[in-house]
Amino acid sequence: MNQNVDDYFTEGCGRCPLGGTPDCKVNSWTQELHAMRRIILETGLTEESKWGVPCYTHNGKNVLTLSALKEFAAISFFKGSLLQDPEKLLSAPGPNSQAARYVKITDTEQVARNEQHIKAYIFEAIEVEKAGLSVEFKKNPEPIPEELEAKLEEDPFLKSAFEALTPGRQRGYILHFSAPKKSETRVSRIEKCTEQILNGIGLHDHYKMSK
């Protein structure tokens, strides 16, 4: 996983085999990423590398990340559901996402046209952190094993991807992860399924899990 912010813009996050190759997603959105990085830094946020991507914080609190996805580049607000969104710029990663919200970018003209709006959203997100506001999450009908809860808190990208799954797919993973009696076996199952969750794939969609 990439630990250097500057390297992200040329090498990618390092979470998949495409990192550092011409096929890495960052190479599809080079200009857009740099344009958004400039805007974010002008708001005074601190730039760090977390989970392989640029993460921007205020007084040590995560506010947003900047990343390249397959079909767009994005600013992702950790507590985006608490923002007012007067310009209708925000999108949820999936129908079940409760906290994270994207600003999707597909060209530099879009960045220039919305620069002041994006800055206003960032400043509002900073105020959300200053006020200590938090998202009230709806409880999953199935109890989530503590190993999964820890992993989701550790990795917000995985958390967003998990929340974006349909309730049925979430339940399938929860039951699968909860089944073993030993904690290390539960952790192993979570690690084996991480890539599939990030890709929006359910437990039984395209493959049969080994036990």
C-alpha positions as CSV (number, residue, x, y, z in Angstrom):
1,M,0.0,0.0,0.0
2,N,1.3,3.5,-0.9
3,Q,2.4,5.5,2.1
4,N,3.5,8.7,0.2
5,V,0.9,11.3,-0.8
6,D,2.9,12.6,-3.8
7,D,3.4,9.1,-5.1
8,Y,-0.3,8.5,-5.2
9,F,-0.7,10.8,-8.1
10,T,1.6,8.7,-10.3
11,E,1.6,5.3,-8.7
12,G,-1.9,4.9,-7.3
13,C,-2.9,3.5,-3.9
14,G,-1.0,0.2,-4.2
15,R,-4.0,-1.8,-3.1
16,C,-4.2,-3.7,-6.4
17,P,-1.7,-5.1,-9.0
18,L,-2.4,-2.2,-11.4
19,G,-0.5,0.2,-9.1
20,G,2.4,1.9,-10.9
21,T,1.3,0.6,-14.3
22,P,-0.4,2.6,-17.2
23,D,-3.6,0.9,-16.3
24,C,-3.8,2.4,-12.8
25,K,-6.9,4.5,-12.4
26,V,-5.0,7.6,-11.4
27,N,-3.7,7.9,-15.0
28,S,-7.2,8.4,-16.3
29,W,-7.8,11.4,-14.0
30,T,-4.4,13.1,-13.6
31,Q,-5.5,16.7,-14.4
32,E,-8.7,16.4,-12.4
33,L,-6.9,15.0,-9.3
34,H,-4.3,17.8,-9.3
35,A,-7.0,20.4,-9.8
36,M,-9.0,19.1,-6.8
37,R,-5.9,18.7,-4.7
38,R,-5.1,22.4,-5.2
39,I,-8.6,23.4,-4.1
40,I,-8.5,21.2,-1.0
41,L,-5.1,22.4,0.1
42,E,-6.3,26.0,-0.2
43,T,-8.9,25.3,2.5
44,G,-6.1,24.7,5.1
45,L,-6.7,21.0,5.6
46,T,-3.6,18.8,6.5
47,E,-2.7,16.3,3.8
48,E,-1.7,12.8,4.8
49,S,-1.6,9.4,3.2
50,K,-4.1,6.9,4.7
51,W,-5.3,3.6,3.2
52,G,-3.0,4.4,0.2
53,V,-4.8,7.6,-0.8
54,P,-4.6,11.3,0.0
55,C,-6.6,12.0,3.2
56,Y,-7.3,15.5,4.5
57,T,-7.7,16.2,8.2
58,H,-8.5,19.0,10.6
59,N,-6.9,18.8,14.0
60,G,-6.3,15.1,13.5
61,K,-9.9,14.4,12.4
62,N,-10.6,12.8,9.0
63,V,-12.6,15.2,6.8
64,L,-12.3,13.8,3.3
65,T,-10.2,11.8,0.8
66,L,-9.3,12.3,-2.8
67,S,-9.2,9.3,-5.1
68,A,-9.5,8.0,-8.6
69,L,-12.2,5.4,-9.3
70,K,-12.9,3.7,-12.6
71,E,-15.5,6.1,-14.0
72,F,-14.6,9.3,-12.1
73,A,-12.3,11.0,-9.7
74,A,-13.8,11.9,-6.4
75,I,-13.7,13.9,-3.2
76,S,-15.2,11.7,-0.5
77,F,-16.5,13.3,2.6
78,F,-16.5,11.0,5.7
79,K,-19.6,12.6,7.1
80,G,-21.1,13.8,3.8
81,S,-24.6,12.9,4.8
82,L,-24.5,15.7,7.3
83,L,-23.8,18.4,4.7
84,Q,-26.5,20.6,3.3
85,D,-25.7,20.0,-0.4
86,P,-27.5,23.1,-1.9
87,E,-25.8,22.5,-5.3
88,K,-26.7,18.8,-5.4
89,L,-23.1,17.8,-5.9
90,L,-23.1,14.9,-3.5
91,S,-23.7,11.2,-4.3
92,A,-23.9,8.2,-2.0
93,P,-21.4,5.4,-2.8
94,G,-24.4,3.0,-2.7
95,P,-28.1,2.9,-1.7
96,N,-27.2,1.8,1.8
97,S,-24.4,4.3,2.5
98,Q,-25.2,6.1,5.7
99,A,-22.3,8.5,6.1
100,A,-19.9,8.9,3.1
101,R,-20.8,11.1,0.2
102,Y,-18.9,11.7,-3.1
103,V,-18.4,14.7,-5.3
104,K,-17.8,13.0,-8.6
105,I,-15.5,14.7,-11.1
106,T,-15.2,13.7,-14.8
107,D,-13.4,16.7,-16.3
108,T,-11.4,19.8,-15.4
109,E,-14.1,22.1,-16.6
110,Q,-16.4,20.7,-14.0
111,V,-13.8,21.4,-11.4
112,A,-13.3,25.0,-12.5
113,R,-17.1,25.6,-12.7
114,N,-17.7,24.2,-9.2
115,E,-14.5,25.4,-7.4
116,Q,-16.2,27.8,-5.1
117,H,-19.0,25.4,-4.3
118,I,-16.6,22.6,-3.6
119,K,-14.7,24.9,-1.2
120,A,-17.9,25.8,0.5
121,Y,-18.7,22.1,1.1
122,I,-15.2,21.5,2.5
123,F,-15.5,24.4,4.9
124,E,-18.9,23.1,6.0
125,A,-17.3,19.6,6.6
126,I,-14.7,21.3,8.7
127,E,-17.4,23.0,10.8
128,V,-19.1,19.6,11.2
129,E,-15.8,18.3,12.8
130,K,-15.4,21.4,14.9
131,A,-18.9,20.9,16.3
132,G,-18.3,17.2,17.0
133,L,-21.2,16.1,15.0
134,S,-21.6,12.4,14.1
135,V,-23.8,10.3,11.9
136,E,-26.5,8.2,13.6
137,F,-26.2,4.8,12.0
138,K,-29.2,2.5,11.5
139,K,-28.5,-0.8,13.1
140,N,-28.1,-3.9,11.0
141,P,-30.6,-6.6,11.9
142,E,-27.7,-9.1,12.2
143,P,-25.2,-8.4,15.0
144,I,-21.9,-7.4,13.4
145,P,-18.8,-9.4,14.7
146,E,-16.4,-7.1,16.5
147,E,-13.6,-8.1,14.1
148,L,-15.6,-6.7,11.2
149,E,-16.5,-3.6,13.1
150,A,-12.8,-3.0,13.8
151,K,-11.9,-3.5,10.2
152,L,-14.6,-1.1,9.0
153,E,-13.4,1.6,11.4
154,E,-9.9,1.0,10.3
155,D,-10.6,1.2,6.6
156,P,-13.2,3.8,5.5
157,F,-13.1,2.6,1.9
158,L,-14.1,-0.8,3.0
159,K,-16.8,0.7,5.2
160,S,-18.3,2.7,2.4
161,A,-18.2,-0.4,0.1
162,F,-19.8,-2.6,2.8
163,E,-22.6,0.0,3.4
164,A,-23.1,0.2,-0.4
165,L,-24.0,-3.5,-0.5
166,T,-27.6,-4.6,-0.5
167,P,-29.0,-5.6,2.9
168,G,-29.0,-9.2,1.7
169,R,-25.3,-9.2,0.7
170,Q,-24.4,-7.5,4.0
171,R,-26.3,-10.1,5.9
172,G,-24.5,-12.9,3.9
173,Y,-21.1,-11.6,4.8
174,I,-22.1,-11.0,8.4
175,L,-23.3,-14.6,8.8
176,H,-20.2,-15.9,7.1
177,F,-17.8,-13.9,9.3
178,S,-19.7,-14.7,12.5
179,A,-19.8,-18.4,12.0
180,P,-16.3,-19.4,13.2
181,K,-15.7,-19.7,17.0
182,K,-12.1,-18.5,16.8
183,S,-11.4,-14.8,16.3
184,E,-8.4,-15.5,14.1
185,T,-10.6,-17.5,11.7
186,R,-13.1,-14.7,11.6
187,V,-10.3,-12.2,10.8
188,S,-9.0,-14.5,8.1
189,R,-12.5,-14.7,6.4
190,I,-12.8,-10.9,6.5
191,E,-9.4,-10.5,4.9
192,K,-10.2,-13.1,2.1
193,C,-13.4,-11.2,1.3
194,T,-12.1,-7.7,1.4
195,E,-11.4,-7.4,-2.3
196,Q,-14.8,-8.7,-3.2
197,I,-16.6,-6.3,-0.9
198,L,-14.6,-3.4,-2.4
199,N,-15.8,-4.5,-5.8
200,G,-19.4,-4.6,-4.7
201,I,-19.6,-8.4,-5.1
202,G,-21.8,-10.5,-2.8
203,L,-20.5,-13.6,-1.0
204,H,-22.1,-16.0,-3.4
205,D,-22.4,-13.8,-6.5
206,H,-19.6,-15.2,-8.7
207,Y,-17.6,-17.7,-6.6
208,K,-17.9,-20.2,-3.8
209,M,-16.0,-19.3,-0.7
210,S,-13.6,-21.9,0.7
211,K,-14.2,-22.7,4.4
